[in-house]
Amino acid sequence: MYKAGLQVNLIAVREIAHDIRLLEFGPSDQGSLPPAEPGAHIDLYLPNGLLRQYSLLDSSDAPKSYSVAVKRDPKGRGGSDFIFNHLRPGQRLTIGAPRNCFPLVEDAAHVVLSAGGIGITAILPMFKRLVALKKSVELHYAGRSRDSMPFLTVLEPHANVSIHCDDERDGRVLDIGRIAAICPVGSHLYCCGPNPMITAFLEATADRPRDRIHVEYFTPMRESSSEGEYVVQLARSGREFLIPSGKSILHVLLEAGIEVPAYWCEQGICRGCEVSVISGIPDHRDSIMTVEEHASNRSMTICCSGAKTDTLVLDL
């Protein structure tokens, strides 16, 4: 696993909505923190061995602290439960330097931001940045109820922010299709939220240029590949590995002691384990590569994707 990291102090923990906590990290030993762009996230190395990614709530060239918001998910993989039950101010933790898989196009003529639930964490710094630059921007923020939606007091005073609470609309969800239909031609559209919202957003924007459509996932859109047996050959060494049903390429290579690219999410939503494919056809199961990238079969994420052919040759 990727080990390089920054030592930080957890300087504040507070509730900001129902089952959502804000964590604020400061540099340890009077050090400094790397700059962070809108849309960036950090890796948080938990003391129990888990690794999780969280969007940074602010962007800055010289941040004095980093803040993230964590939603408790009883059906998750255990990270949020550990954070709620065990993390307290004063603890020293390790984080990764900010990385950005969801960059903001700051010179766009108009930007449409859509956020659902905890997805506001990735969208909020974009909105703040565009407002500071006096750019043309609109934000649509949806949630099940007001008590589940953080940052309402920050956003509601802005005339270019629309708040949608399902329980105030007879359970109706935000109409992403209408938002996409009426936004100006040439706009850049961003969306971060639950998978049904992402699906509706992608369907509503299918006729727009792909380079103007931007999404970030918190959970994978597809199940990991786990069917059948196939062989993976490492081009640099010639070694071959049988990938059995129920195991990923990543896990088989790690068990064999093979050095693999830095990996973080293990769900196909971060690109950390992306490798080049020399021959064979991958069974793409990630949620971050584009349709065009999948069609080219030039690379794959080995944490979740498998093979459609009997053998894959990878540039490892």
Secondary structure by P-SEA (a helix, b strand, c coil): cccbbbbbbbcccccccccbbbbbbbbccccccccccccbbbbbbccccbbbbbbbccccccccbbbbbbbbbcccccaaaaaacccccccccccccccccccccccccbbbbbbcccccccaaaaaaaaaaacccbbbbbbccccccccccccccccccbbbbbcccccccccaaaaaaacccccbbbbbbccaaaaaaaaaaacccccccbbbbbccccccccccbbbbbbcccccbbbbbcccccaaaaaaaacccccccccccccccccbbbbcccccccccccccaaaaaaccccccccbbbcccbbbccc
